[in-house]
Amino acid sequence: MGSAGKTINRIFRFYYDGFRTMSWWGNRVWIIILIKLFIMFLILRLFFFPDFLKVNFSNDRERSDYVLEQLTGNN
């Protein structure tokens, strides 16, 4: 295993051992964090951020033209 592989392995072992030996309170805090992330990224995205391109354009060509116009400012 090369130097990069050893470094990645050491980082993985560091976090793995840390989570494995975590206290009761630490586990609860991580559960709360994961629930919040779930709510923010999945639930809110579904209800408050609809797929604008899919709704307003019927094919990929129209979508890509619109995105290109928005990025370059060519109207």
N, CA, C and O atoms as a Tripos MOL2 file, in Angstrom:
@<TRIPOS>MOLECULE
protein
  300   299    75     0     0
PROTEIN
NO_CHARGES

@<TRIPOS>ATOM
      1 N           0.8490   -1.1720    0.0000 N.3       1 MET1
      2 CA          0.0000    0.0000    0.0000 C.3       1 MET1
      3 C           0.8910    1.2300    0.0000 C.2       1 MET1
      4 O           1.8690    1.2890    0.7450 O.2       1 MET1
      5 N           0.5590    2.2160   -0.8340 N.am      2 GLY2
      6 CA          1.3570    3.4230   -0.9380 C.3       2 GLY2
      7 C           1.0850    4.3850    0.2060 C.2       2 GLY2
      8 O           0.3070    4.0990    1.1160 O.2       2 GLY2
      9 N           1.7330    5.5090    0.1350 N.am      3 SER3
     10 CA          1.6020    6.5250    1.1730 C.3       3 SER3
     11 C           0.1730    7.0530    1.2740 C.2       3 SER3
     12 O          -0.3440    7.2610    2.3720 O.2       3 SER3
     13 N          -0.4630    7.2670    0.1170 N.am      4 ALA4
     14 CA         -1.8380    7.7610    0.1250 C.3       4 ALA4
     15 C          -2.7760    6.7280    0.7400 C.2       4 ALA4
     16 O          -3.6860    7.0820    1.4890 O.2       4 ALA4
     17 N          -2.5590    5.4580    0.4270 N.am      5 GLY5
     18 CA         -3.3920    4.3950    0.9820 C.3       5 GLY5
     19 C          -3.2560    4.2950    2.4910 C.2       5 GLY5
     20 O          -4.2430    4.0780    3.1940 O.2       5 GLY5
     21 N          -2.0290    4.4530    2.9930 N.am      6 LYS6
     22 CA         -1.8140    4.4160    4.4410 C.3       6 LYS6
     23 C          -2.4970    5.5970    5.1230 C.2       6 LYS6
     24 O          -3.0690    5.4570    6.2040 O.2       6 LYS6
     25 N          -2.4310    6.7580    4.4790 N.am      7 THR7
     26 CA         -3.0640    7.9390    5.0590 C.3       7 THR7
     27 C          -4.5730    7.7730    5.1160 C.2       7 THR7
     28 O          -5.1950    8.0850    6.1310 O.2       7 THR7
     29 N          -5.1580    7.2890    4.0490 N.am      8 ILE8
     30 CA         -6.6060    7.0720    4.0220 C.3       8 ILE8
     31 C          -7.0040    6.0360    5.0620 C.2       8 ILE8
     32 O          -8.0140    6.1950    5.7480 O.2       8 ILE8
     33 N          -6.2130    4.9760    5.1810 N.am      9 ASN9
     34 CA         -6.4930    3.9400    6.1750 C.3       9 ASN9
     35 C          -6.4170    4.5110    7.5980 C.2       9 ASN9
     36 O          -7.2520    4.1860    8.4420 O.2       9 ASN9
     37 N          -5.4300    5.3470    7.8590 N.am     10 ARG10
     38 CA         -5.2960    5.9500    9.1920 C.3      10 ARG10
     39 C          -6.4780    6.8650    9.5030 C.2      10 ARG10
     40 O          -6.9760    6.8750   10.6290 O.2      10 ARG10
     41 N          -6.9260    7.6310    8.5120 N.am     11 ILE11
     42 CA         -8.0740    8.5210    8.7160 C.3      11 ILE11
     43 C          -9.3240    7.6980    8.9840 C.2      11 ILE11
     44 O         -10.0950    8.0110    9.8910 O.2      11 ILE11
     45 N          -9.5300    6.6370    8.1890 N.am     12 PHE12
     46 CA        -10.6900    5.7720    8.3890 C.3      12 PHE12
     47 C         -10.6800    5.1580    9.7800 C.2      12 PHE12
     48 O         -11.6950    5.1720   10.4760 O.2      12 PHE12
     49 N          -9.5330    4.6170   10.1900 N.am     13 ARG13
     50 CA         -9.4250    3.9890   11.5150 C.3      13 ARG13
     51 C          -9.6770    4.9970   12.6340 C.2      13 ARG13
     52 O         -10.2880    4.6600   13.6480 O.2      13 ARG13
     53 N          -9.2070    6.2370   12.4520 N.am     14 PHE14
     54 CA         -9.4130    7.2930   13.4440 C.3      14 PHE14
     55 C         -10.9030    7.5270   13.6760 C.2      14 PHE14
     56 O         -11.3680    7.5310   14.8160 O.2      14 PHE14
     57 N         -11.6510    7.7230   12.5800 N.am     15 TYR15
     58 CA        -13.0810    7.9690   12.7200 C.3      15 TYR15
     59 C         -13.8340    6.7210   13.1580 C.2      15 TYR15
     60 O         -14.7630    6.8070   13.9620 O.2      15 TYR15
     61 N         -13.4480    5.5790   12.6420 N.am     16 TYR16
     62 CA        -14.1130    4.3310   13.0200 C.3      16 TYR16
     63 C         -13.9700    4.0860   14.5190 C.2      16 TYR16
     64 O         -14.9590    3.7960   15.1920 O.2      16 TYR16
     65 N         -12.7760    4.1950   15.0390 N.am     17 ASP17
     66 CA        -12.5570    3.9900   16.4700 C.3      17 ASP17
     67 C         -13.2820    5.0510   17.3010 C.2      17 ASP17
     68 O         -13.8190    4.7530   18.3670 O.2      17 ASP17
     69 N         -13.2920    6.2880   16.8040 N.am     18 GLY18
     70 CA        -13.9790    7.3530   17.5220 C.3      18 GLY18
     71 C         -15.4720    7.1060   17.6310 C.2      18 GLY18
     72 O         -16.0490    7.2850   18.7030 O.2      18 GLY18
     73 N         -16.1070    6.7000   16.5410 N.am     19 PHE19
     74 CA        -17.5410    6.4320   16.5810 C.3      19 PHE19
     75 C         -17.8580    5.1650   17.3660 C.2      19 PHE19
     76 O         -18.8980    5.0820   18.0190 O.2      19 PHE19
     77 N         -16.9860    4.2010   17.3060 N.am     20 ARG20
     78 CA        -17.2230    2.9340   18.0080 C.3      20 ARG20
     79 C         -17.1790    3.1270   19.5210 C.2      20 ARG20
     80 O         -17.9540    2.5070   20.2500 O.2      20 ARG20
     81 N         -16.2860    3.9750   19.9900 N.am     21 THR21
     82 CA        -16.1110    4.1710   21.4340 C.3      21 THR21
     83 C         -16.8450    5.4040   21.9420 C.2      21 THR21
     84 O         -16.5850    5.8560   23.0570 O.2      21 THR21
     85 N         -17.7440    5.9480   21.1570 N.am     22 MET22
     86 CA        -18.4610    7.1640   21.5280 C.3      22 MET22
     87 C         -19.4080    6.9010   22.6950 C.2      22 MET22
     88 O         -19.9490    5.8050   22.8420 O.2      22 MET22
     89 N         -19.5940    7.9200   23.5140 N.am     23 SER23
     90 CA        -20.4730    7.7940   24.6720 C.3      23 SER23
     91 C         -21.9380    7.8300   24.2470 C.2      23 SER23
     92 O         -22.2570    8.0620   23.0810 O.2      23 SER23
     93 N         -22.8090    7.5990   25.2030 N.am     24 TRP24
     94 CA        -24.2410    7.6210   24.9680 C.3      24 TRP24
     95 C         -24.6730    8.9790   24.4280 C.2      24 TRP24
     96 O         -25.4680    9.0470   23.4900 O.2      24 TRP24
     97 N         -24.1620   10.0560   25.0090 N.am     25 TRP25
     98 CA        -24.5180   11.4090   24.5740 C.3      25 TRP25
     99 C         -24.0350   11.6790   23.1600 C.2      25 TRP25
    100 O         -24.7430   12.3040   22.3700 O.2      25 TRP25
    101 N         -22.8510   11.2190   22.8380 N.am     26 GLY26
    102 CA        -22.3300   11.4110   21.4920 C.3      26 GLY26
    103 C         -23.1870   10.7400   20.4420 C.2      26 GLY26
    104 O         -23.4240   11.3020   19.3720 O.2      26 GLY26
    105 N         -23.6540    9.5380   20.7450 N.am     27 ASN27
    106 CA        -24.5480    8.8310   19.8190 C.3      27 ASN27
    107 C         -25.8410    9.6140   19.5950 C.2      27 ASN27
    108 O         -26.3170    9.7220   18.4660 O.2      27 ASN27
    109 N         -26.3960   10.1510   20.6550 N.am     28 ARG28
    110 CA        -27.6420   10.9140   20.5400 C.3      28 ARG28
    111 C         -27.4270   12.1780   19.7110 C.2      28 ARG28
    112 O         -28.2800   12.5370   18.8980 O.2      28 ARG28
    113 N         -26.3120   12.8450   19.9070 N.am     29 VAL29
    114 CA        -26.0240   14.0580   19.1430 C.3      29 VAL29
    115 C         -25.9120   13.7280   17.6560 C.2      29 VAL29
    116 O         -26.4370   14.4670   16.8240 O.2      29 VAL29
    117 N         -25.2390   12.6330   17.3090 N.am     30 TRP30
    118 CA        -25.1150   12.2530   15.9020 C.3      30 TRP30
    119 C         -26.4570   11.8630   15.3060 C.2      30 TRP30
    120 O         -26.7030   12.1250   14.1290 O.2      30 TRP30
    121 N         -27.3180   11.2530   16.0810 N.am     31 ILE31
    122 CA        -28.6570   10.9210   15.5960 C.3      31 ILE31
    123 C         -29.4330   12.1980   15.2850 C.2      31 ILE31
    124 O         -30.1140   12.2760   14.2630 O.2      31 ILE31
    125 N         -29.3360   13.1950   16.1580 N.am     32 ILE32
    126 CA        -30.0100   14.4780   15.9240 C.3      32 ILE32
    127 C         -29.4490   15.1490   14.6800 C.2      32 ILE32
    128 O         -30.2110   15.6840   13.8740 O.2      32 ILE32
    129 N         -28.1360   15.1310   14.5100 N.am     33 ILE33
    130 CA        -27.5110   15.7350   13.3300 C.3      33 ILE33
    131 C         -27.9930   15.0430   12.0620 C.2      33 ILE33
    132 O         -28.3220   15.7180   11.0870 O.2      33 ILE33
    133 N         -28.0430   13.7250   12.0520 N.am     34 LEU34
    134 CA        -28.4970   12.9910   10.8600 C.3      34 LEU34
    135 C         -29.9640   13.2530   10.5500 C.2      34 LEU34
    136 O         -30.3430   13.3500    9.3820 O.2      34 LEU34
    137 N         -30.7930   13.3700   11.5830 N.am     35 ILE35
    138 CA        -32.2080   13.6860   11.3630 C.3      35 ILE35
    139 C         -32.3470   15.0820   10.7570 C.2      35 ILE35
    140 O         -33.1390   15.2840    9.8360 O.2      35 ILE35
    141 N         -31.5790   16.0480   11.2720 N.am     36 LYS36
    142 CA        -31.6270   17.4060   10.7270 C.3      36 LYS36
    143 C         -31.1730   17.4280    9.2680 C.2      36 LYS36
    144 O         -31.7920   18.0950    8.4380 O.2      36 LYS36
    145 N         -30.1110   16.7140    8.9550 N.am     37 LEU37
    146 CA        -29.6420   16.6700    7.5750 C.3      37 LEU37
    147 C         -30.6860   16.0350    6.6580 C.2      37 LEU37
    148 O         -30.9030   16.5020    5.5400 O.2      37 LEU37
    149 N         -31.3230   14.9820    7.1300 N.am     38 PHE38
    150 CA        -32.3860   14.3380    6.3690 C.3      38 PHE38
    151 C         -33.5080   15.3270    6.0670 C.2      38 PHE38
    152 O         -33.9830   15.4130    4.9340 O.2      38 PHE38
    153 N         -33.9240   16.0680    7.0840 N.am     39 ILE39
    154 CA        -34.9990   17.0470    6.8970 C.3      39 ILE39
    155 C         -34.5660   18.1380    5.9280 C.2      39 ILE39
    156 O         -35.3190   18.4980    5.0230 O.2      39 ILE39
    157 N         -33.3640   18.6660    6.1060 N.am     40 MET40
    158 CA        -32.9190   19.7730    5.2680 C.3      40 MET40
    159 C         -32.7610   19.3670    3.8120 C.2      40 MET40
    160 O         -33.2240   20.0810    2.9210 O.2      40 MET40
    161 N         -32.1280   18.2520    3.5560 N.am     41 PHE41
    162 CA        -31.7830   17.9070    2.1850 C.3      41 PHE41
    163 C         -32.8400   17.1030    1.4470 C.2      41 PHE41
    164 O         -32.8990   17.1810    0.2200 O.2      41 PHE41
    165 N         -33.6530   16.3580    2.1130 N.am     42 LEU42
    166 CA        -34.6490   15.5500    1.4230 C.3      42 LEU42
    167 C         -36.0480   16.1380    1.5040 C.2      42 LEU42
    168 O         -36.6890   16.3550    0.4760 O.2      42 LEU42
    169 N         -36.5190   16.3940    2.6890 N.am     43 ILE43
    170 CA        -37.8900   16.8520    2.8620 C.3      43 ILE43
    171 C         -38.0690   18.2640    2.3150 C.2      43 ILE43
    172 O         -38.9720   18.4960    1.5110 O.2      43 ILE43
    173 N         -37.2260   19.2160    2.7310 N.am     44 LEU44
    174 CA        -37.3630   20.5880    2.2680 C.3      44 LEU44
    175 C         -37.1490   20.7030    0.7690 C.2      44 LEU44
    176 O         -37.8300   21.4830    0.1040 O.2      44 LEU44
    177 N         -36.2230   19.9460    0.2380 N.am     45 ARG45
    178 CA        -35.9550   20.0000   -1.2070 C.3      45 ARG45
    179 C         -37.1700   19.5420   -2.0090 C.2      45 ARG45
    180 O         -37.4900   20.1300   -3.0410 O.2      45 ARG45
    181 N         -37.8330   18.5190   -1.5500 N.am     46 LEU46
    182 CA        -38.9990   18.0050   -2.2750 C.3      46 LEU46
    183 C         -40.1400   19.0140   -2.3240 C.2      46 LEU46
    184 O         -40.8090   19.1450   -3.3490 O.2      46 LEU46
    185 N         -40.3650   19.7300   -1.2190 N.am     47 PHE47
    186 CA        -41.5270   20.6020   -1.1420 C.3      47 PHE47
    187 C         -41.2540   22.0470   -1.5490 C.2      47 PHE47
    188 O         -42.1480   22.7120   -2.0730 O.2      47 PHE47
    189 N         -40.0510   22.5450   -1.3240 N.am     48 PHE48
    190 CA        -39.7910   23.9630   -1.5500 C.3      48 PHE48
    191 C         -38.9000   24.2650   -2.7420 C.2      48 PHE48
    192 O         -38.7940   25.4230   -3.1450 O.2      48 PHE48
    193 N         -38.2610   23.2640   -3.3130 N.am     49 PHE49
    194 CA        -37.3650   23.4880   -4.4400 C.3      49 PHE49
    195 C         -37.7140   22.5450   -5.5840 C.2      49 PHE49
    196 O         -37.0310   21.5410   -5.7910 O.2      49 PHE49
    197 N         -38.7760   22.8610   -6.3290 N.am     50 PRO50
    198 CA        -39.1600   21.9790   -7.4280 C.3      50 PRO50
    199 C         -38.1150   22.0100   -8.5450 C.2      50 PRO50
    200 O         -37.2930   22.9230   -8.6170 O.2      50 PRO50
    201 N         -38.1610   21.0160   -9.3970 N.am     51 ASP51
    202 CA        -37.2210   20.9160  -10.5090 C.3      51 ASP51
    203 C         -37.6460   21.8990  -11.5990 C.2      51 ASP51
    204 O         -38.4560   21.5650  -12.4640 O.2      51 ASP51
    205 N         -37.0940   23.1130  -11.5480 N.am     52 PHE52
    206 CA        -37.4690   24.2090  -12.4390 C.3      52 PHE52
    207 C         -37.2750   23.8400  -13.9020 C.2      52 PHE52
    208 O         -38.1490   24.1030  -14.7280 O.2      52 PHE52
    209 N         -36.1540   23.2420  -14.2250 N.am     53 LEU53
    210 CA        -35.8760   22.9180  -15.6230 C.3      53 LEU53
    211 C         -36.8170   21.8440  -16.1550 C.2      53 LEU53
    212 O         -37.2790   21.9300  -17.2930 O.2      53 LEU53
    213 N         -37.0980   20.8540  -15.3560 N.am     54 LYS54
    214 CA        -37.9690   19.7550  -15.7880 C.3      54 LYS54
    215 C         -39.4050   20.2450  -15.9990 C.2      54 LYS54
    216 O         -40.1040   19.7670  -16.8920 O.2      54 LYS54
    217 N         -39.8360   21.1970  -15.1750 N.am     55 VAL55
    218 CA        -41.2020   21.6980  -15.2670 C.3      55 VAL55
    219 C         -41.3730   22.6390  -16.4560 C.2      55 VAL55
    220 O         -42.3920   22.5920  -17.1450 O.2      55 VAL55
    221 N         -40.3770   23.4940  -16.6990 N.am     56 ASN56
    222 CA        -40.5340   24.5550  -17.6900 C.3      56 ASN56
    223 C         -40.0250   24.2220  -19.0930 C.2      56 ASN56
    224 O         -40.3120   24.9560  -20.0390 O.2      56 ASN56
    225 N         -39.2850   23.1430  -19.2410 N.am     57 PHE57
    226 CA        -38.7340   22.7980  -20.5470 C.3      57 PHE57
    227 C         -39.0050   21.3270  -20.8340 C.2      57 PHE57
    228 O         -38.9450   20.4850  -19.9380 O.2      57 PHE57
    229 N         -39.3030   21.0280  -22.1000 N.am     58 SER58
    230 CA        -39.7390   19.6720  -22.4210 C.3      58 SER58
    231 C         -38.6130   18.7210  -22.8030 C.2      58 SER58
    232 O         -38.7950   17.5060  -22.7350 O.2      58 SER58
    233 N         -37.4360   19.2500  -23.2100 N.am     59 ASN59
    234 CA        -36.3530   18.3300  -23.5920 C.3      59 ASN59
    235 C         -34.9960   18.8750  -23.1280 C.2      59 ASN59
    236 O         -34.8900   20.0160  -22.6780 O.2      59 ASN59
    237 N         -33.9850   18.0500  -23.2460 N.am     60 ASP60
    238 CA        -32.6510   18.4080  -22.7650 C.3      60 ASP60
    239 C         -32.0430   19.5690  -23.5400 C.2      60 ASP60
    240 O         -31.3000   20.3730  -22.9770 O.2      60 ASP60
    241 N         -32.3520   19.6580  -24.8070 N.am     61 ARG61
    242 CA        -31.8070   20.7500  -25.6300 C.3      61 ARG61
    243 C         -32.2880   22.1100  -25.1240 C.2      61 ARG61
    244 O         -31.4900   23.0380  -24.9940 O.2      61 ARG61
    245 N         -33.5780   22.2330  -24.8400 N.am     62 GLU62
    246 CA        -34.1210   23.4880  -24.3170 C.3      62 GLU62
    247 C         -33.5360   23.8090  -22.9490 C.2      62 GLU62
    248 O         -33.2220   24.9630  -22.6560 O.2      62 GLU62
    249 N         -33.3910   22.7910  -22.1160 N.am     63 ARG63
    250 CA        -32.8100   22.9990  -20.7830 C.3      63 ARG63
    251 C         -31.3740   23.4880  -20.8810 C.2      63 ARG63
    252 O         -30.9890   24.4350  -20.1950 O.2      63 ARG63
    253 N         -30.5810   22.8460  -21.7320 N.am     64 SER64
    254 CA        -29.1760   23.2390  -21.8550 C.3      64 SER64
    255 C         -29.0490   24.6380  -22.4570 C.2      64 SER64
    256 O         -28.1710   25.3980  -22.0490 O.2      64 SER64
    257 N         -29.9030   24.9940  -23.4140 N.am     65 ASP65
    258 CA        -29.8810   26.3450  -23.9790 C.3      65 ASP65
    259 C         -30.2070   27.3870  -22.9150 C.2      65 ASP65
    260 O         -29.5670   28.4370  -22.8530 O.2      65 ASP65
    261 N         -31.2030   27.0960  -22.0760 N.am     66 TYR66
    262 CA        -31.5750   28.0280  -21.0180 C.3      66 TYR66
    263 C         -30.4290   28.2130  -20.0200 C.2      66 TYR66
    264 O         -30.1150   29.3420  -19.6410 O.2      66 TYR66
    265 N         -29.8090   27.1190  -19.5950 N.am     67 VAL67
    266 CA        -28.7050   27.2040  -18.6350 C.3      67 VAL67
    267 C         -27.5350   27.9720  -19.2450 C.2      67 VAL67
    268 O         -26.9160   28.7900  -18.5650 O.2      67 VAL67
    269 N         -27.2280   27.7210  -20.5040 N.am     68 LEU68
    270 CA        -26.1410   28.4340  -21.1820 C.3      68 LEU68
    271 C         -26.4430   29.9330  -21.2490 C.2      68 LEU68
    272 O         -25.5560   30.7550  -21.0160 O.2      68 LEU68
    273 N         -27.6790   30.2880  -21.5640 N.am     69 GLU69
    274 CA        -28.0490   31.7020  -21.5970 C.3      69 GLU69
    275 C         -27.8970   32.3530  -20.2390 C.2      69 GLU69
    276 O         -27.4340   33.4890  -20.1400 O.2      69 GLU69
    277 N         -28.2890   31.6330  -19.1810 N.am     70 GLN70
    278 CA        -28.2010   32.1960  -17.8400 C.3      70 GLN70
    279 C         -26.7540   32.3700  -17.4010 C.2      70 GLN70
    280 O         -26.4220   33.3460  -16.7290 O.2      70 GLN70
    281 N         -25.8930   31.4310  -17.7760 N.am     71 LEU71
    282 CA        -24.4890   31.5040  -17.3730 C.3      71 LEU71
    283 C         -23.7010   32.5460  -18.1500 C.2      71 LEU71
    284 O         -22.8350   33.2180  -17.5890 O.2      71 LEU71
    285 N         -23.9910   32.6830  -19.4310 N.am     72 THR72
    286 CA        -23.2070   33.6100  -20.2640 C.3      72 THR72
    287 C         -23.8370   34.9830  -20.3640 C.2      72 THR72
    288 O         -23.1610   35.9390  -20.7450 O.2      72 THR72
    289 N         -25.1200   35.1080  -20.0320 N.am     73 GLY73
    290 CA        -25.7900   36.3970  -20.1130 C.3      73 GLY73
    291 C         -26.2220   36.7550  -21.5230 C.2      73 GLY73
    292 O         -26.6290   37.8920  -21.7620 O.2      73 GLY73
    293 N         -26.1480   35.8190  -22.4670 N.am     74 ASN74
    294 CA        -26.5990   36.0600  -23.8440 C.3      74 ASN74
    295 C         -28.0870   35.8110  -23.9350 C.2      74 ASN74
    296 O         -28.5340   34.6740  -23.7860 O.2      74 ASN74
    297 N         -28.8600   36.8480  -24.1740 N.am     75 ASN75
    298 CA        -30.3160   36.6930  -24.2650 C.3      75 ASN75
    299 C         -30.7770   36.8750  -25.6750 C.2      75 ASN75
    300 O         -31.9730   36.7820  -25.9500 O.2      75 ASN75
@<TRIPOS>BOND
     1     1     2 1
     2     2     3 1
     3     3     4 2
     4     3     5 am
     5     5     6 1
     6     6     7 1
     7     7     8 2
     8     7     9 am
     9     9    10 1
    10    10    11 1
    11    11    12 2
    12    11    13 am
    13    13    14 1
    14    14    15 1
    15    15    16 2
    16    15    17 am
    17    17    18 1
    18    18    19 1
    19    19    20 2
    20    19    21 am
    21    21    22 1
    22    22    23 1
    23    23    24 2
    24    23    25 am
    25    25    26 1
    26    26    27 1
    27    27    28 2
    28    27    29 am
    29    29    30 1
    30    30    31 1
    31    31    32 2
    32    31    33 am
    33    33    34 1
    34    34    35 1
    35    35    36 2
    36    35    37 am
    37    37    38 1
    38    38    39 1
    39    39    40 2
    40    39    41 am
    41    41    42 1
    42    42    43 1
    43    43    44 2
    44    43    45 am
    45    45    46 1
    46    46    47 1
    47    47    48 2
    48    47    49 am
    49    49    50 1
    50    50    51 1
    51    51    52 2
    52    51    53 am
    53    53    54 1
    54    54    55 1
    55    55    56 2
    56    55    57 am
    57    57    58 1
    58    58    59 1
    59    59    60 2
    60    59    61 am
    61    61    62 1
    62    62    63 1
    63    63    64 2
    64    63    65 am
    65    65    66 1
    66    66    67 1
    67    67    68 2
    68    67    69 am
    69    69    70 1
    70    70    71 1
    71    71    72 2
    72    71    73 am
    73    73    74 1
    74    74    75 1
    75    75    76 2
    76    75    77 am
    77    77    78 1
    78    78    79 1
    79    79    80 2
    80    79    81 am
    81    81    82 1
    82    82    83 1
    83    83    84 2
    84    83    85 am
    85    85    86 1
    86    86    87 1
    87    87    88 2
    88    87    89 am
    89    89    90 1
    90    90    91 1
    91    91    92 2
    92    91    93 am
    93    93    94 1
    94    94    95 1
    95    95    96 2
    96    95    97 am
    97    97    98 1
    98    98    99 1
    99    99   100 2
   100    99   101 am
   101   101   102 1
   102   102   103 1
   103   103   104 2
   104   103   105 am
   105   105   106 1
   106   106   107 1
   107   107   108 2
   108   107   109 am
   109   109   110 1
   110   110   111 1
   111   111   112 2
   112   111   113 am
   113   113   114 1
   114   114   115 1
   115   115   116 2
   116   115   117 am
   117   117   118 1
   118   118   119 1
   119   119   120 2
   120   119   121 am
   121   121   122 1
   122   122   123 1
   123   123   124 2
   124   123   125 am
   125   125   126 1
   126   126   127 1
   127   127   128 2
   128   127   129 am
   129   129   130 1
   130   130   131 1
   131   131   132 2
   132   131   133 am
   133   133   134 1
   134   134   135 1
   135   135   136 2
   136   135   137 am
   137   137   138 1
   138   138   139 1
   139   139   140 2
   140   139   141 am
   141   141   142 1
   142   142   143 1
   143   143   144 2
   144   143   145 am
   145   145   146 1
   146   146   147 1
   147   147   148 2
   148   147   149 am
   149   149   150 1
   150   150   151 1
   151   151   152 2
   152   151   153 am
   153   153   154 1
   154   154   155 1
   155   155   156 2
   156   155   157 am
   157   157   158 1
   158   158   159 1
   159   159   160 2
   160   159   161 am
   161   161   162 1
   162   162   163 1
   163   163   164 2
   164   163   165 am
   165   165   166 1
   166   166   167 1
   167   167   168 2
   168   167   169 am
   169   169   170 1
   170   170   171 1
   171   171   172 2
   172   171   173 am
   173   173   174 1
   174   174   175 1
   175   175   176 2
   176   175   177 am
   177   177   178 1
   178   178   179 1
   179   179   180 2
   180   179   181 am
   181   181   182 1
   182   182   183 1
   183   183   184 2
   184   183   185 am
   185   185   186 1
   186   186   187 1
   187   187   188 2
   188   187   189 am
   189   189   190 1
   190   190   191 1
   191   191   192 2
   192   191   193 am
   193   193   194 1
   194   194   195 1
   195   195   196 2
   196   195   197 am
   197   197   198 1
   198   198   199 1
   199   199   200 2
   200   199   201 am
   201   201   202 1
   202   202   203 1
   203   203   204 2
   204   203   205 am
   205   205   206 1
   206   206   207 1
   207   207   208 2
   208   207   209 am
   209   209   210 1
   210   210   211 1
   211   211   212 2
   212   211   213 am
   213   213   214 1
   214   214   215 1
   215   215   216 2
   216   215   217 am
   217   217   218 1
   218   218   219 1
   219   219   220 2
   220   219   221 am
   221   221   222 1
   222   222   223 1
   223   223   224 2
   224   223   225 am
   225   225   226 1
   226   226   227 1
   227   227   228 2
   228   227   229 am
   229   229   230 1
   230   230   231 1
   231   231   232 2
   232   231   233 am
   233   233   234 1
   234   234   235 1
   235   235   236 2
   236   235   237 am
   237   237   238 1
   238   238   239 1
   239   239   240 2
   240   239   241 am
   241   241   242 1
   242   242   243 1
   243   243   244 2
   244   243   245 am
   245   245   246 1
   246   246   247 1
   247   247   248 2
   248   247   249 am
   249   249   250 1
   250   250   251 1
   251   251   252 2
   252   251   253 am
   253   253   254 1
   254   254   255 1
   255   255   256 2
   256   255   257 am
   257   257   258 1
   258   258   259 1
   259   259   260 2
   260   259   261 am
   261   261   262 1
   262   262   263 1
   263   263   264 2
   264   263   265 am
   265   265   266 1
   266   266   267 1
   267   267   268 2
   268   267   269 am
   269   269   270 1
   270   270   271 1
   271   271   272 2
   272   271   273 am
   273   273   274 1
   274   274   275 1
   275   275   276 2
   276   275   277 am
   277   277   278 1
   278   278   279 1
   279   279   280 2
   280   279   281 am
   281   281   282 1
   282   282   283 1
   283   283   284 2
   284   283   285 am
   285   285   286 1
   286   286   287 1
   287   287   288 2
   288   287   289 am
   289   289   290 1
   290   290   291 1
   291   291   292 2
   292   291   293 am
   293   293   294 1
   294   294   295 1
   295   295   296 2
   296   295   297 am
   297   297   298 1
   298   298   299 1
   299   299   300 2
@<TRIPOS>SUBSTRUCTURE
     1 MET1         2 RESIDUE 1 A MET
     2 GLY2         6 RESIDUE 1 A GLY
     3 SER3        10 RESIDUE 1 A SER
     4 ALA4        14 RESIDUE 1 A ALA
     5 GLY5        18 RESIDUE 1 A GLY
     6 LYS6        22 RESIDUE 1 A LYS
     7 THR7        26 RESIDUE 1 A THR
     8 ILE8        30 RESIDUE 1 A ILE
     9 ASN9        34 RESIDUE 1 A ASN
    10 ARG10       38 RESIDUE 1 A ARG
    11 ILE11       42 RESIDUE 1 A ILE
    12 PHE12       46 RESIDUE 1 A PHE
    13 ARG13       50 RESIDUE 1 A ARG
    14 PHE14       54 RESIDUE 1 A PHE
    15 TYR15       58 RESIDUE 1 A TYR
    16 TYR16       62 RESIDUE 1 A TYR
    17 ASP17       66 RESIDUE 1 A ASP
    18 GLY18       70 RESIDUE 1 A GLY
    19 PHE19       74 RESIDUE 1 A PHE
    20 ARG20       78 RESIDUE 1 A ARG
    21 THR21       82 RESIDUE 1 A THR
    22 MET22       86 RESIDUE 1 A MET
    23 SER23       90 RESIDUE 1 A SER
    24 TRP24       94 RESIDUE 1 A TRP
    25 TRP25       98 RESIDUE 1 A TRP
    26 GLY26      102 RESIDUE 1 A GLY
    27 ASN27      106 RESIDUE 1 A ASN
    28 ARG28      110 RESIDUE 1 A ARG
    29 VAL29      114 RESIDUE 1 A VAL
    30 TRP30      118 RESIDUE 1 A TRP
    31 ILE31      122 RESIDUE 1 A ILE
    32 ILE32      126 RESIDUE 1 A ILE
    33 ILE33      130 RESIDUE 1 A ILE
    34 LEU34      134 RESIDUE 1 A LEU
    35 ILE35      138 RESIDUE 1 A ILE
    36 LYS36      142 RESIDUE 1 A LYS
    37 LEU37      146 RESIDUE 1 A LEU
    38 PHE38      150 RESIDUE 1 A PHE
    39 ILE39      154 RESIDUE 1 A ILE
    40 MET40      158 RESIDUE 1 A MET
    41 PHE41      162 RESIDUE 1 A PHE
    42 LEU42      166 RESIDUE 1 A LEU
    43 ILE43      170 RESIDUE 1 A ILE
    44 LEU44      174 RESIDUE 1 A LEU
    45 ARG45      178 RESIDUE 1 A ARG
    46 LEU46      182 RESIDUE 1 A LEU
    47 PHE47      186 RESIDUE 1 A PHE
    48 PHE48      190 RESIDUE 1 A PHE
    49 PHE49      194 RESIDUE 1 A PHE
    50 PRO50      198 RESIDUE 1 A PRO
    51 ASP51      202 RESIDUE 1 A ASP
    52 PHE52      206 RESIDUE 1 A PHE
    53 LEU53      210 RESIDUE 1 A LEU
    54 LYS54      214 RESIDUE 1 A LYS
    55 VAL55      218 RESIDUE 1 A VAL
    56 ASN56      222 RESIDUE 1 A ASN
    57 PHE57      226 RESIDUE 1 A PHE
    58 SER58      230 RESIDUE 1 A SER
    59 ASN59      234 RESIDUE 1 A ASN
    60 ASP60      238 RESIDUE 1 A ASP
    61 ARG61      242 RESIDUE 1 A ARG
    62 GLU62      246 RESIDUE 1 A GLU
    63 ARG63      250 RESIDUE 1 A ARG
    64 SER64      254 RESIDUE 1 A SER
    65 ASP65      258 RESIDUE 1 A ASP
    66 TYR66      262 RESIDUE 1 A TYR
    67 VAL67      266 RESIDUE 1 A VAL
    68 LEU68      270 RESIDUE 1 A LEU
    69 GLU69      274 RESIDUE 1 A GLU
    70 GLN70      278 RESIDUE 1 A GLN
    71 LEU71      282 RESIDUE 1 A LEU
    72 THR72      286 RESIDUE 1 A THR
    73 GLY73      290 RESIDUE 1 A GLY
    74 ASN74      294 RESIDUE 1 A ASN
    75 ASN75      298 RESIDUE 1 A ASN
